[in-house]
Amino acid sequence: MNLDVRLPMGLLFVIIGAILVVHGFTADPAIYTTHSLGININTGWGAVITAFGGVMLFLSRKKKE
């Protein structure tokens, strides 16, 4: 059985990460000053999750070649 989960996993992480990044940029900055010591958690972790999804997509394309 030739099951490769890197492609759907990469797409999932890229989509979720992109949603977090967009939410981090569009949310009210006052939320971050009162709840997370002024750090925009959504943008930071969204970028990390998007990068991980990009690596998974890259690895899935690399195997097919």
SULQUIUR-V936754 format. One record per backbone hydrogen bond with DSSP energy under -0.5 kcal/mol. CO is the residue of the C=O (numbers start at 1). NH is the residue of the N-H. If there is no record, write none. Layout:
BEGIN
CO;NH
CO;NH
END
This chain:
BEGIN
1;3
2;4
3;5
5;9
6;10
7;11
8;12
9;13
10;14
11;15
12;16
13;17
14;18
15;19
16;20
17;21
18;22
19;23
20;24
21;25
22;26
23;27
28;31
28;32
29;33
30;34
31;35
32;36
32;38
36;39
39;41
40;44
41;45
42;46
43;47
44;48
45;49
46;50
47;51
48;52
49;53
50;54
51;55
52;56
53;57
54;58
55;59
56;60
57;61
58;62
59;63
60;64
61;65
END
